[in-house]
Amino acid sequence: MGDTYASLTLLGDAVGALQSFVTVFISVYTLLIFAYVIASWFRTPSAAHPVVRFLHDVCDPYLRLFRRVLPPLGPVDLSPIVAVISLVLLQKLVNGVLLENLK
C-alpha cells in the first residue's frame, strides 16, 4: 500500500513539474513573440542591436511556419496572432493530456 502511494505521489510530482515547465516555456515564448512584434515597429537594423537580432533568431523560424500558410493582407502580418493562439491551444492540450493520464 505504501509503495503504491509513493509511486502515485512521484508520478503526480513529475506531471506537475512537466505542466509547470510547459506553462512557463509557452508564457516566455509568447512574451518573446510580443517583444518581436513591438521591435518590428521600429526601423533599426537587426545587426545593429543584439536584442533585436536575438528576437529575430528566436521567433522568426516559428513565425515563418505560419507565414507560409497565411495569405498576406497587405502590411498586416497575422502570423504572430495565429502563433500565439496555437501556443495557447498546445498548452491546453498538453496539460489536458497530462491530467487525463494522471487519473
Biopython code that builds the backbone (N, CA, C, O; Angstrom):
import numpy as np
from Bio.PDB.StructureBuilder import StructureBuilder

atoms = [
    (1, "MET", "N", (0.826, -1.193, 0.000)),
    (1, "MET", "CA", (0.000, 0.000, 0.000)),
    (1, "MET", "C", (0.866, 1.252, 0.000)),
    (1, "MET", "O", (0.567, 2.212, -0.710)),
    (2, "GLY", "N", (1.945, 1.251, 0.795)),
    (2, "GLY", "CA", (2.825, 2.406, 0.872)),
    (2, "GLY", "C", (3.583, 2.632, -0.413)),
    (2, "GLY", "O", (3.842, 3.776, -0.787)),
    (3, "ASP", "N", (3.952, 1.532, -1.113)),
    (3, "ASP", "CA", (4.674, 1.668, -2.374)),
    (3, "ASP", "C", (3.789, 2.275, -3.457)),
    (3, "ASP", "O", (4.254, 3.079, -4.264)),
    (4, "THR", "N", (2.529, 1.894, -3.474)),
    (4, "THR", "CA", (1.601, 2.449, -4.463)),
    (4, "THR", "C", (1.404, 3.932, -4.230)),
    (4, "THR", "O", (1.394, 4.719, -5.176)),
    (5, "TYR", "N", (1.248, 4.313, -2.976)),
    (5, "TYR", "CA", (1.066, 5.726, -2.657)),
    (5, "TYR", "C", (2.309, 6.532, -3.012)),
    (5, "TYR", "O", (2.202, 7.644, -3.528)),
    (6, "ALA", "N", (3.473, 5.983, -2.740)),
    (6, "ALA", "CA", (4.727, 6.681, -3.043)),
    (6, "ALA", "C", (4.908, 6.842, -4.538)),
    (6, "ALA", "O", (5.341, 7.900, -4.994)),
    (7, "SER", "N", (4.582, 5.801, -5.323)),
    (7, "SER", "CA", (4.739, 5.905, -6.770)),
    (7, "SER", "C", (3.717, 6.863, -7.376)),
    (7, "SER", "O", (4.024, 7.572, -8.334)),
    (8, "LEU", "N", (2.492, 6.888, -6.820)),
    (8, "LEU", "CA", (1.496, 7.849, -7.303)),
    (8, "LEU", "C", (1.901, 9.283, -6.964)),
    (8, "LEU", "O", (1.685, 10.201, -7.755)),
    (9, "THR", "N", (2.485, 9.463, -5.795)),
    (9, "THR", "CA", (2.964, 10.791, -5.408)),
    (9, "THR", "C", (4.095, 11.235, -6.318)),
    (9, "THR", "O", (4.148, 12.392, -6.735)),
    (10, "LEU", "N", (5.005, 10.307, -6.627)),
    (10, "LEU", "CA", (6.114, 10.617, -7.519)),
    (10, "LEU", "C", (5.605, 10.948, -8.922)),
    (10, "LEU", "O", (6.092, 11.885, -9.554)),
    (11, "LEU", "N", (4.628, 10.183, -9.408)),
    (11, "LEU", "CA", (4.044, 10.448, -10.718)),
    (11, "LEU", "C", (3.334, 11.798, -10.735)),
    (11, "LEU", "O", (3.450, 12.553, -11.700)),
    (12, "GLY", "N", (2.607, 12.097, -9.674)),
    (12, "GLY", "CA", (1.926, 13.391, -9.583)),
    (12, "GLY", "C", (2.913, 14.550, -9.567)),
    (12, "GLY", "O", (2.671, 15.587, -10.186)),
    (13, "ASP", "N", (4.024, 14.376, -8.860)),
    (13, "ASP", "CA", (5.052, 15.422, -8.845)),
    (13, "ASP", "C", (5.674, 15.615, -10.216)),
    (13, "ASP", "O", (5.935, 16.746, -10.626)),
    (14, "ALA", "N", (5.917, 14.512, -10.935)),
    (14, "ALA", "CA", (6.513, 14.597, -12.268)),
    (14, "ALA", "C", (5.562, 15.290, -13.244)),
    (14, "ALA", "O", (5.979, 16.121, -14.051)),
    (15, "VAL", "N", (4.287, 14.936, -13.159)),
    (15, "VAL", "CA", (3.288, 15.558, -14.043)),
    (15, "VAL", "C", (3.159, 17.042, -13.713)),
    (15, "VAL", "O", (3.066, 17.873, -14.616)),
    (16, "GLY", "N", (3.153, 17.375, -12.432)),
    (16, "GLY", "CA", (3.073, 18.778, -12.035)),
    (16, "GLY", "C", (4.281, 19.575, -12.504)),
    (16, "GLY", "O", (4.149, 20.716, -12.947)),
    (17, "ALA", "N", (5.457, 18.969, -12.403)),
    (17, "ALA", "CA", (6.673, 19.645, -12.871)),
    (17, "ALA", "C", (6.638, 19.834, -14.383)),
    (17, "ALA", "O", (7.046, 20.882, -14.885)),
    (18, "LEU", "N", (6.155, 18.831, -15.115)),
    (18, "LEU", "CA", (6.069, 18.944, -16.571)),
    (18, "LEU", "C", (5.045, 20.000, -16.979)),
    (18, "LEU", "O", (5.274, 20.761, -17.918)),
    (19, "GLN", "N", (3.926, 20.044, -16.278)),
    (19, "GLN", "CA", (2.925, 21.075, -16.562)),
    (19, "GLN", "C", (3.485, 22.469, -16.289)),
    (19, "GLN", "O", (3.254, 23.391, -17.071)),
    (20, "SER", "N", (4.205, 22.627, -15.207)),
    (20, "SER", "CA", (4.813, 23.921, -14.896)),
    (20, "SER", "C", (5.821, 24.316, -15.954)),
    (20, "SER", "O", (5.867, 25.475, -16.367)),
    (21, "PHE", "N", (6.636, 23.358, -16.403)),
    (21, "PHE", "CA", (7.611, 23.650, -17.445)),
    (21, "PHE", "C", (6.934, 24.102, -18.729)),
    (21, "PHE", "O", (7.338, 25.099, -19.328)),
    (22, "VAL", "N", (5.905, 23.372, -19.157)),
    (22, "VAL", "CA", (5.189, 23.728, -20.394)),
    (22, "VAL", "C", (4.560, 25.106, -20.255)),
    (22, "VAL", "O", (4.633, 25.913, -21.182)),
    (23, "THR", "N", (3.951, 25.385, -19.123)),
    (23, "THR", "CA", (3.312, 26.680, -18.909)),
    (23, "THR", "C", (4.324, 27.820, -18.938)),
    (23, "THR", "O", (4.089, 28.840, -19.585)),
    (24, "VAL", "N", (5.432, 27.655, -18.250)),
    (24, "VAL", "CA", (6.452, 28.703, -18.223)),
    (24, "VAL", "C", (7.089, 28.876, -19.591)),
    (24, "VAL", "O", (7.297, 30.005, -20.035)),
    (25, "PHE", "N", (7.404, 27.771, -20.271)),
    (25, "PHE", "CA", (8.025, 27.850, -21.591)),
    (25, "PHE", "C", (7.135, 28.592, -22.577)),
    (25, "PHE", "O", (7.599, 29.474, -23.300)),
    (26, "ILE", "N", (5.859, 28.235, -22.603)),
    (26, "ILE", "CA", (4.941, 28.879, -23.550)),
    (26, "ILE", "C", (4.710, 30.332, -23.163)),
    (26, "ILE", "O", (4.580, 31.177, -24.049)),
    (27, "SER", "N", (4.654, 30.651, -21.889)),
    (27, "SER", "CA", (4.491, 32.042, -21.458)),
    (27, "SER", "C", (5.687, 32.896, -21.865)),
    (27, "SER", "O", (5.518, 34.010, -22.361)),
    (28, "VAL", "N", (6.880, 32.380, -21.659)),
    (28, "VAL", "CA", (8.086, 33.128, -22.034)),
    (28, "VAL", "C", (8.165, 33.289, -23.546)),
    (28, "VAL", "O", (8.504, 34.366, -24.036)),
    (29, "TYR", "N", (7.855, 32.234, -24.288)),
    (29, "TYR", "CA", (7.921, 32.324, -25.748)),
    (29, "TYR", "C", (6.866, 33.293, -26.281)),
    (29, "TYR", "O", (7.114, 34.006, -27.253)),
    (30, "THR", "N", (5.694, 33.320, -25.652)),
    (30, "THR", "CA", (4.666, 34.285, -26.052)),
    (30, "THR", "C", (5.146, 35.715, -25.806)),
    (30, "THR", "O", (4.935, 36.593, -26.643)),
    (31, "LEU", "N", (5.781, 35.949, -24.677)),
    (31, "LEU", "CA", (6.339, 37.283, -24.409)),
    (31, "LEU", "C", (7.427, 37.644, -25.418)),
    (31, "LEU", "O", (7.526, 38.800, -25.829)),
    (32, "LEU", "N", (8.234, 36.681, -25.816)),
    (32, "LEU", "CA", (9.252, 36.943, -26.833)),
    (32, "LEU", "C", (8.613, 37.309, -28.177)),
    (32, "LEU", "O", (9.117, 38.173, -28.893)),
    (33, "ILE", "N", (7.509, 36.652, -28.510)),
    (33, "ILE", "CA", (6.811, 36.993, -29.753)),
    (33, "ILE", "C", (6.259, 38.407, -29.674)),
    (33, "ILE", "O", (6.356, 39.155, -30.647)),
    (34, "PHE", "N", (5.686, 38.789, -28.547)),
    (34, "PHE", "CA", (5.187, 40.156, -28.382)),
    (34, "PHE", "C", (6.329, 41.169, -28.492)),
    (34, "PHE", "O", (6.177, 42.214, -29.123)),
    (35, "ALA", "N", (7.460, 40.860, -27.882)),
    (35, "ALA", "CA", (8.618, 41.755, -27.979)),
    (35, "ALA", "C", (9.110, 41.840, -29.419)),
    (35, "ALA", "O", (9.526, 42.909, -29.865)),
    (36, "TYR", "N", (9.067, 40.735, -30.148)),
    (36, "TYR", "CA", (9.459, 40.715, -31.560)),
    (36, "TYR", "C", (8.552, 41.622, -32.386)),
    (36, "TYR", "O", (9.017, 42.373, -33.243)),
    (37, "VAL", "N", (7.246, 41.539, -32.113)),
    (37, "VAL", "CA", (6.290, 42.382, -32.845)),
    (37, "VAL", "C", (6.541, 43.859, -32.543)),
    (37, "VAL", "O", (6.553, 44.686, -33.455)),
    (38, "ILE", "N", (6.737, 44.186, -31.287)),
    (38, "ILE", "CA", (6.983, 45.583, -30.914)),
    (38, "ILE", "C", (8.299, 46.071, -31.511)),
    (38, "ILE", "O", (8.382, 47.205, -31.983)),
    (39, "ALA", "N", (9.323, 45.229, -31.495)),
    (39, "ALA", "CA", (10.609, 45.621, -32.075)),
    (39, "ALA", "C", (10.511, 45.808, -33.578)),
    (39, "ALA", "O", (11.275, 46.581, -34.155)),
    (40, "SER", "N", (9.579, 45.110, -34.222)),
    (40, "SER", "CA", (9.441, 45.253, -35.678)),
    (40, "SER", "C", (8.814, 46.596, -36.058)),
    (40, "SER", "O", (8.886, 47.000, -37.219)),
    (41, "TRP", "N", (8.209, 47.283, -35.111)),
    (41, "TRP", "CA", (7.629, 48.596, -35.397)),
    (41, "TRP", "C", (8.701, 49.669, -35.578)),
    (41, "TRP", "O", (8.452, 50.706, -36.192)),
    (42, "PHE", "N", (9.880, 49.416, -35.047)),
    (42, "PHE", "CA", (10.963, 50.396, -35.130)),
    (42, "PHE", "C", (11.957, 49.952, -36.181)),
    (42, "PHE", "O", (12.304, 48.773, -36.257)),
    (43, "ARG", "N", (12.407, 50.867, -36.974)),
    (43, "ARG", "CA", (13.296, 50.556, -38.084)),
    (43, "ARG", "C", (14.758, 50.661, -37.666)),
    (43, "ARG", "O", (15.456, 51.604, -38.040)),
    (44, "THR", "N", (15.209, 49.692, -36.892)),
    (44, "THR", "CA", (16.630, 49.608, -36.583)),
    (44, "THR", "C", (17.187, 48.395, -37.310)),
    (44, "THR", "O", (16.523, 47.360, -37.379)),
    (45, "PRO", "N", (18.366, 48.502, -37.841)),
    (45, "PRO", "CA", (18.941, 47.322, -38.497)),
    (45, "PRO", "C", (19.130, 46.196, -37.484)),
    (45, "PRO", "O", (19.632, 46.422, -36.383)),
    (46, "SER", "N", (18.729, 44.991, -37.857)),
    (46, "SER", "CA", (18.772, 43.887, -36.906)),
    (46, "SER", "C", (20.201, 43.551, -36.486)),
    (46, "SER", "O", (20.420, 43.047, -35.385)),
    (47, "ALA", "N", (21.168, 43.823, -37.350)),
    (47, "ALA", "CA", (22.556, 43.531, -36.990)),
    (47, "ALA", "C", (23.108, 44.568, -36.011)),
    (47, "ALA", "O", (24.119, 44.327, -35.352)),
    (48, "ALA", "N", (22.438, 45.731, -35.916)),
    (48, "ALA", "CA", (22.962, 46.805, -35.072)),
    (48, "ALA", "C", (22.663, 46.583, -33.597)),
    (48, "ALA", "O", (23.434, 47.016, -32.741)),
    (49, "HIS", "N", (21.578, 45.930, -33.293)),
    (49, "HIS", "CA", (21.193, 45.780, -31.896)),
    (49, "HIS", "C", (21.086, 44.291, -31.554)),
    (49, "HIS", "O", (20.344, 43.568, -32.219)),
    (50, "PRO", "N", (21.802, 43.823, -30.542)),
    (50, "PRO", "CA", (21.795, 42.387, -30.221)),
    (50, "PRO", "C", (20.446, 41.870, -29.739)),
    (50, "PRO", "O", (20.124, 40.704, -29.968)),
    (51, "VAL", "N", (19.653, 42.701, -29.081)),
    (51, "VAL", "CA", (18.339, 42.246, -28.608)),
    (51, "VAL", "C", (17.416, 41.981, -29.790)),
    (51, "VAL", "O", (16.699, 40.981, -29.810)),
    (52, "VAL", "N", (17.432, 42.873, -30.771)),
    (52, "VAL", "CA", (16.597, 42.692, -31.967)),
    (52, "VAL", "C", (17.054, 41.458, -32.732)),
    (52, "VAL", "O", (16.228, 40.700, -33.242)),
    (53, "ARG", "N", (18.353, 41.256, -32.814)),
    (53, "ARG", "CA", (18.888, 40.080, -33.502)),
    (53, "ARG", "C", (18.475, 38.801, -32.764)),
    (53, "ARG", "O", (18.108, 37.812, -33.397)),
    (54, "PHE", "N", (18.533, 38.820, -31.431)),
    (54, "PHE", "CA", (18.109, 37.668, -30.639)),
    (54, "PHE", "C", (16.634, 37.357, -30.868)),
    (54, "PHE", "O", (16.269, 36.202, -31.086)),
    (55, "LEU", "N", (15.785, 38.383, -30.819)),
    (55, "LEU", "CA", (14.349, 38.174, -31.038)),
    (55, "LEU", "C", (14.085, 37.617, -32.431)),
    (55, "LEU", "O", (13.234, 36.745, -32.605)),
    (56, "HIS", "N", (14.808, 38.118, -33.412)),
    (56, "HIS", "CA", (14.652, 37.624, -34.781)),
    (56, "HIS", "C", (15.083, 36.157, -34.869)),
    (56, "HIS", "O", (14.389, 35.342, -35.477)),
    (57, "ASP", "N", (16.214, 35.826, -34.270)),
    (57, "ASP", "CA", (16.720, 34.449, -34.330)),
    (57, "ASP", "C", (15.816, 33.465, -33.608)),
    (57, "ASP", "O", (15.702, 32.310, -34.018)),
    (58, "VAL", "N", (15.174, 33.912, -32.537)),
    (58, "VAL", "CA", (14.345, 33.011, -31.737)),
    (58, "VAL", "C", (12.929, 32.887, -32.296)),
    (58, "VAL", "O", (12.377, 31.787, -32.331)),
    (59, "CYS", "N", (12.346, 33.977, -32.724)),
    (59, "CYS", "CA", (10.925, 33.984, -33.102)),
    (59, "CYS", "C", (10.674, 33.740, -34.589)),
    (59, "CYS", "O", (9.657, 33.150, -34.953)),
    (60, "ASP", "N", (11.571, 34.180, -35.434)),
    (60, "ASP", "CA", (11.303, 34.127, -36.869)),
    (60, "ASP", "C", (11.123, 32.701, -37.411)),
    (60, "ASP", "O", (10.236, 32.501, -38.241)),
    (61, "PRO", "N", (11.904, 31.706, -36.996)),
    (61, "PRO", "CA", (11.650, 30.358, -37.532)),
    (61, "PRO", "C", (10.245, 29.833, -37.215)),
    (61, "PRO", "O", (9.617, 29.198, -38.062)),
    (62, "TYR", "N", (9.757, 30.094, -36.014)),
    (62, "TYR", "CA", (8.408, 29.645, -35.641)),
    (62, "TYR", "C", (7.345, 30.428, -36.413)),
    (62, "TYR", "O", (6.373, 29.848, -36.895)),
    (63, "LEU", "N", (7.528, 31.733, -36.529)),
    (63, "LEU", "CA", (6.542, 32.547, -37.237)),
    (63, "LEU", "C", (6.533, 32.244, -38.734)),
    (63, "LEU", "O", (5.503, 32.382, -39.395)),
    (64, "ARG", "N", (7.670, 31.836, -39.257)),
    (64, "ARG", "CA", (7.754, 31.503, -40.686)),
    (64, "ARG", "C", (6.849, 30.329, -41.036)),
    (64, "ARG", "O", (6.358, 30.246, -42.161)),
    (65, "LEU", "N", (6.622, 29.429, -40.096)),
    (65, "LEU", "CA", (5.696, 28.313, -40.331)),
    (65, "LEU", "C", (4.302, 28.824, -40.679)),
    (65, "LEU", "O", (3.636, 28.278, -41.559)),
    (66, "PHE", "N", (3.872, 29.852, -40.000)),
    (66, "PHE", "CA", (2.529, 30.396, -40.221)),
    (66, "PHE", "C", (2.504, 31.353, -41.409)),
    (66, "PHE", "O", (1.471, 31.488, -42.064)),
    (67, "ARG", "N", (3.603, 32.007, -41.695)),
    (67, "ARG", "CA", (3.660, 32.911, -42.848)),
    (67, "ARG", "C", (3.541, 32.147, -44.161)),
    (67, "ARG", "O", (3.059, 32.690, -45.155)),
    (68, "ARG", "N", (3.977, 30.893, -44.168)),
    (68, "ARG", "CA", (3.850, 30.075, -45.376)),
    (68, "ARG", "C", (2.401, 29.741, -45.669)),
    (68, "ARG", "O", (2.013, 29.604, -46.829)),
    (69, "VAL", "N", (1.593, 29.608, -44.613)),
    (69, "VAL", "CA", (0.208, 29.161, -44.765)),
    (69, "VAL", "C", (-0.758, 30.337, -44.916)),
    (69, "VAL", "O", (-1.689, 30.280, -45.719)),
    (70, "LEU", "N", (-0.535, 31.396, -44.149)),
    (70, "LEU", "CA", (-1.459, 32.536, -44.153)),
    (70, "LEU", "C", (-1.241, 33.414, -45.377)),
    (70, "LEU", "O", (-0.102, 33.697, -45.750)),
    (71, "PRO", "N", (-2.328, 33.842, -46.000)),
    (71, "PRO", "CA", (-2.162, 34.766, -47.131)),
    (71, "PRO", "C", (-1.782, 36.158, -46.631)),
    (71, "PRO", "O", (-2.227, 36.578, -45.563)),
    (72, "PRO", "N", (-0.969, 36.867, -47.392)),
    (72, "PRO", "CA", (-0.604, 38.233, -46.971)),
    (72, "PRO", "C", (-1.803, 39.173, -47.086)),
    (72, "PRO", "O", (-2.563, 39.125, -48.053)),
    (73, "LEU", "N", (-1.952, 40.024, -46.079)),
    (73, "LEU", "CA", (-3.039, 41.002, -46.053)),
    (73, "LEU", "C", (-2.465, 42.411, -46.094)),
    (73, "LEU", "O", (-2.726, 43.224, -45.207)),
    (74, "GLY", "N", (-1.698, 42.686, -47.107)),
    (74, "GLY", "CA", (-1.059, 43.992, -47.208)),
    (74, "GLY", "C", (0.030, 44.120, -46.163)),
    (74, "GLY", "O", (0.858, 43.221, -46.017)),
    (75, "PRO", "N", (0.042, 45.230, -45.431)),
    (75, "PRO", "CA", (1.101, 45.414, -44.427)),
    (75, "PRO", "C", (0.832, 44.688, -43.101)),
    (75, "PRO", "O", (1.670, 44.729, -42.200)),
    (76, "VAL", "N", (-0.316, 44.030, -42.974)),
    (76, "VAL", "CA", (-0.684, 43.372, -41.721)),
    (76, "VAL", "C", (-0.165, 41.932, -41.730)),
    (76, "VAL", "O", (-0.429, 41.172, -42.661)),
    (77, "ASP", "N", (0.573, 41.574, -40.685)),
    (77, "ASP", "CA", (1.095, 40.220, -40.534)),
    (77, "ASP", "C", (0.313, 39.526, -39.428)),
    (77, "ASP", "O", (0.429, 39.885, -38.257)),
    (78, "LEU", "N", (-0.474, 38.542, -39.800)),
    (78, "LEU", "CA", (-1.297, 37.834, -38.831)),
    (78, "LEU", "C", (-0.581, 36.639, -38.200)),
    (78, "LEU", "O", (-1.123, 35.997, -37.300)),
    (79, "SER", "N", (0.612, 36.344, -38.658)),
    (79, "SER", "CA", (1.302, 35.158, -38.159)),
    (79, "SER", "C", (1.578, 35.208, -36.654)),
    (79, "SER", "O", (1.468, 34.162, -36.014)),
    (80, "PRO", "N", (1.928, 36.346, -36.039)),
    (80, "PRO", "CA", (2.112, 36.324, -34.581)),
    (80, "PRO", "C", (0.828, 36.005, -33.816)),
    (80, "PRO", "O", (0.872, 35.334, -32.785)),
    (81, "ILE", "N", (-0.301, 36.475, -34.308)),
    (81, "ILE", "CA", (-1.574, 36.209, -33.635)),
    (81, "ILE", "C", (-1.893, 34.722, -33.686)),
    (81, "ILE", "O", (-2.248, 34.116, -32.675)),
    (82, "VAL", "N", (-1.763, 34.145, -34.869)),
    (82, "VAL", "CA", (-2.042, 32.723, -35.035)),
    (82, "VAL", "C", (-1.020, 31.882, -34.264)),
    (82, "VAL", "O", (-1.365, 30.837, -33.712)),
    (83, "ALA", "N", (0.223, 32.334, -34.228)),
    (83, "ALA", "CA", (1.265, 31.607, -33.498)),
    (83, "ALA", "C", (0.981, 31.588, -31.997)),
    (83, "ALA", "O", (1.141, 30.552, -31.352)),
    (84, "VAL", "N", (0.566, 32.707, -31.443)),
    (84, "VAL", "CA", (0.262, 32.768, -30.006)),
    (84, "VAL", "C", (-0.980, 31.932, -29.692)),
    (84, "VAL", "O", (-1.014, 31.227, -28.684)),
    (85, "ILE", "N", (-1.985, 32.007, -30.537)),
    (85, "ILE", "CA", (-3.192, 31.198, -30.322)),
    (85, "ILE", "C", (-2.854, 29.716, -30.369)),
    (85, "ILE", "O", (-3.360, 28.938, -29.560)),
    (86, "SER", "N", (-2.008, 29.321, -31.304)),
    (86, "SER", "CA", (-1.638, 27.905, -31.383)),
    (86, "SER", "C", (-0.803, 27.476, -30.176)),
    (86, "SER", "O", (-0.908, 26.333, -29.732)),
    (87, "LEU", "N", (0.026, 28.378, -29.639)),
    (87, "LEU", "CA", (0.780, 28.057, -28.424)),
    (87, "LEU", "C", (-0.149, 27.850, -27.231)),
    (87, "LEU", "O", (0.051, 26.931, -26.437)),
    (88, "VAL", "N", (-1.155, 28.695, -27.106)),
    (88, "VAL", "CA", (-2.115, 28.560, -26.000)),
    (88, "VAL", "C", (-2.903, 27.255, -26.144)),
    (88, "VAL", "O", (-3.133, 26.556, -25.158)),
    (89, "LEU", "N", (-3.315, 26.930, -27.366)),
    (89, "LEU", "CA", (-4.025, 25.674, -27.589)),
    (89, "LEU", "C", (-3.132, 24.472, -27.299)),
    (89, "LEU", "O", (-3.594, 23.477, -26.741)),
    (90, "LEU", "N", (-1.867, 24.557, -27.671)),
    (90, "LEU", "CA", (-0.924, 23.481, -27.378)),
    (90, "LEU", "C", (-0.751, 23.306, -25.873)),
    (90, "LEU", "O", (-0.685, 22.181, -25.376)),
    (91, "GLN", "N", (-0.678, 24.414, -25.158)),
    (91, "GLN", "CA", (-0.555, 24.349, -23.699)),
    (91, "GLN", "C", (-1.770, 23.664, -23.089)),
    (91, "GLN", "O", (-1.628, 22.801, -22.223)),
    (92, "LYS", "N", (-2.958, 24.042, -23.533)),
    (92, "LYS", "CA", (-4.170, 23.425, -23.001)),
    (92, "LYS", "C", (-4.226, 21.937, -23.349)),
    (92, "LYS", "O", (-4.656, 21.126, -22.529)),
    (93, "LEU", "N", (-3.797, 21.579, -24.550)),
    (93, "LEU", "CA", (-3.804, 20.184, -24.966)),
    (93, "LEU", "C", (-2.832, 19.356, -24.127)),
    (93, "LEU", "O", (-3.189, 18.286, -23.635)),
    (94, "VAL", "N", (-1.623, 19.844, -23.967)),
    (94, "VAL", "CA", (-0.617, 19.103, -23.191)),
    (94, "VAL", "C", (-1.055, 18.972, -21.741)),
    (94, "VAL", "O", (-0.965, 17.885, -21.170)),
    (95, "ASN", "N", (-1.521, 20.042, -21.142)),
    (95, "ASN", "CA", (-1.969, 19.967, -19.747)),
    (95, "ASN", "C", (-3.179, 19.046, -19.591)),
    (95, "ASN", "O", (-3.287, 18.329, -18.596)),
    (96, "GLY", "N", (-4.082, 19.060, -20.562)),
    (96, "GLY", "CA", (-5.238, 18.173, -20.506)),
    (96, "GLY", "C", (-4.839, 16.710, -20.636)),
    (96, "GLY", "O", (-5.368, 15.856, -19.925)),
    (97, "VAL", "N", (-3.914, 16.418, -21.536)),
    (97, "VAL", "CA", (-3.451, 15.043, -21.697)),
    (97, "VAL", "C", (-2.719, 14.580, -20.440)),
    (97, "VAL", "O", (-2.900, 13.444, -20.001)),
    (98, "LEU", "N", (-1.905, 15.441, -19.866)),
    (98, "LEU", "CA", (-1.193, 15.065, -18.656)),
    (98, "LEU", "C", (-2.149, 14.805, -17.501)),
    (98, "LEU", "O", (-1.967, 13.848, -16.748)),
    (99, "LEU", "N", (-3.158, 15.639, -17.356)),
    (99, "LEU", "CA", (-4.128, 15.428, -16.277)),
    (99, "LEU", "C", (-4.959, 14.164, -16.510)),
    (99, "LEU", "O", (-5.297, 13.453, -15.564)),
    (100, "GLU", "N", (-5.282, 13.892, -17.764)),
    (100, "GLU", "CA", (-6.075, 12.699, -18.082)),
    (100, "GLU", "C", (-5.280, 11.428, -17.799)),
    (100, "GLU", "O", (-5.838, 10.440, -17.319)),
    (101, "ASN", "N", (-3.983, 11.448, -18.092)),
    (101, "ASN", "CA", (-3.154, 10.267, -17.840)),
    (101, "ASN", "C", (-2.865, 10.075, -16.364)),
    (101, "ASN", "O", (-2.500, 8.978, -15.941)),
    (102, "LEU", "N", (-3.024, 11.128, -15.576)),
    (102, "LEU", "CA", (-2.772, 11.030, -14.143)),
    (102, "LEU", "C", (-3.910, 10.300, -13.431)),
    (102, "LEU", "O", (-3.693, 9.667, -12.398)),
    (103, "LYS", "N", (-5.118, 10.387, -13.981)),
    (103, "LYS", "CA", (-6.296, 9.783, -13.326)),
    (103, "LYS", "C", (-6.248, 8.275, -13.373)),
    (103, "LYS", "O", (-7.156, 7.612, -12.871)),
]
sb = StructureBuilder()
sb.init_structure("model")
sb.init_model(0)
sb.init_chain("A")
sb.init_seg("    ")
for serial, (resi, resn, name, xyz) in enumerate(atoms, 1):
    if name == "N":
        sb.init_residue(resn, " ", resi, " ")
    sb.init_atom(name, np.array(xyz, "f"), 0.0, 1.0, " ", f" {name:<3s}", serial, name[0])
structure = sb.get_structure()
